[in-house]
Amino acid sequence: MLRRIIGFTVFLLLFAAITYYIGWNLSLFLSSLGIDQHVWMWLVVSFLSLSYLIAMALIRLWGGLPVRLFKLAASYYLAVIEFLILLLPLANLGWLIAAAAGVGREKYNEAAGWSVLLLLVLLLVWGSRNAWSPIVRRFNLHVDKHVPGRESLTLLAASDIHLGDIVGKRHLSRLVRISKELEPDLILLAGDVIDDSVKPFIRQNMAKVISQLKAPLGTYAVLGNHEYYGGHISEYTAKMAEAGIPVLQDQVVQTGGLYIAGRKDKTAEAMSAEGRISTAELLSQADASAPIFLMDHQPYGFAQAAEAGADLLLCGHTHRGQFAPNHLVTRRLFELDWGYMRKSALHVLVSSGFGSWGPPIRLFSRSEVLLVTFTFKK
């Protein structure tokens, strides 16, 4: 408890310092334009900094359109804060060069302010394009196991759709369209299908759209951390079942000569009384002579999955940081935060996700689906 209090206090102080730093730079820019700013500017900056938290609180009370639009707008300011943390120090350092060249402070502040504003707009536009325009990443992998009557299989995999008030039916329909175009044999959804609350999923009848994700060998999903955060797992899994998509919770199913295993998310260890079983215990339910595809939302335990006999481990969770330079952090936090890795006989795939959390912005990452073509031992 003491560590949490200290951590939260440090976070508040850091956030307050960032807010002040942004406000101070804004005041320099407005002064260079001859605009007087007093208390009103600081009230606006403080409100914007807290806007996403305010929106999250309001939407729990009422999920009407005005609040949803406010949440969308507030989410973009989270990206604005991070981009300003990157741009403003460069602008401040540029003043040292400008001063040495004899440029006046007011003139420099005006030029630097407009430059930062232009770059900020470009980053938001570029990031929005990366978030809303998913791409297909293709892999060709071999599993040295025999599947009677089948020499190959195509898998379509998506994670971190984050269906909610920001990512909705329109983006989900893009996934459905891609699926219909690619015609995979199997579809796997590796967690965080919804973004906390199940209410937008129900209100917008997204189950009807997601039910169109059909494949001959079936469509399966697992839970992610956000399904646990929302606290509506039973309601969510029931809606997914109605859509024809089983949500595997420490369960193994057999289809088309192979096994699909789905672990509960790691969050269950802290937020669920029964926790979750080990990978070895879960995969003991499968025949090791057949291919075993394992879904585990958070990319941990690669060695344990390999030792337990899995042939594929499919994960998500990281978003590859979603926007730079967060990818440098996720790269250090996880053995693999995005892409492909071979671990003994195990193929590991970690997706950057199809949707987005918070602002629908991606910088140095893309919304993606994975299309994996497997060949088997003849």
C-alpha positions, 0 to 999 in steps of 0.5 A: 500500500505504501509503494502504491501511495508513493508511486501515485504521488510521484505520478501526480507530481510528474504529471503536474510538472508536465502540465506546467511545462506545456502551459509555460511554453504556450504562454511564451507563444501566446505572448509572441502573438500579442495575446494576453493570457492570465488565469484563463490559459492555465485553467484551459491547460489544466482542464485539457490535461485532466479531460480524459479522466473526467470523460472516463468518470462521466461515461460511467454515469451516462454514455450518451453521444455528447459524453462519447464525443467528449471522450474521443476529443479528450483521448486525442489530448493524451497523444498531444501531451506525449508529442509535446513532450518530444517537440517542446524540448527541441524547440527550447534547445533551438533557442540557444542556437537562435540566440547565438545567431542574434535572433530576437526572443519574441521572433523565435518564440513565434516561429517555434510555436507555429513550427511545433503546432504544424508538426503536431498536426502532421503527427496527429494526421499521420498517427490517425492514418496508421490507426484506422488503416490496418495492414495484413502481415504475412508469415509462412511457418512450418510445423513438423507434425502430421495432420491427417488429410491436411498439408497446410492451413491459413490462420487469420489472427487479430488482437487488441481490437478494443471495441468501445466508445472510440473503436466501434463498428466501423473499424470492426467492419474493416476486420470482417471485410479483410477476413472475407477477402482472405478466406482463412481456415481459422480465426483467432482473437488474442484478447482485449476484444473490448475496451473495459466496459461491455456496454458499448459492445451491447449498445452498438450491437457489435456482436452482430458484426463480429459474428461475421468473422467465420472460418471453416475451422471456427473462430476463437478468442481469449480474454485480455487484461481490459476484459478483466478491468471492465468486470463484465466477463460473464456478460461479454462471453455470453454475447460472444457465444451468441455470435458463435465465438467461444472465449476460451478460459483455460480451455482446449478445443480440437478442430480440424486435426489440431488443438486450440488452447486459450489461457486466461489473461495474466490479470486473472492472477491478481483479479480473479479468486481462482487465478489461472492454471499453468501452461503445462497443465492446460496443454496436458489436455491436448495430444502432443502429436498434433499441432497445438496453437496457444493463445495467451494475451500478454507475451510472457512464458515463451520457454514454458510454452515451448516446454509444454509442447505448443507449436504456436504462441499467439499474443498481443497486449503491447500495441508495440507501444502504440506511438513512439517512443513507447516502443523503446519501452515495450522492447525492454519490458518483453522478450518479444514485444512485436513480430516473430520469434522462434523458441525451440520448436515453438513459433511465437507471434506478437501482434501490435493489435488491430485497434487502439487504446485511448487516442486512435493514434499510432506512430511507428506502429500500425493497426494490423492483422496477421495472416499465417500460412502453416505447412505440416509434415506430410 
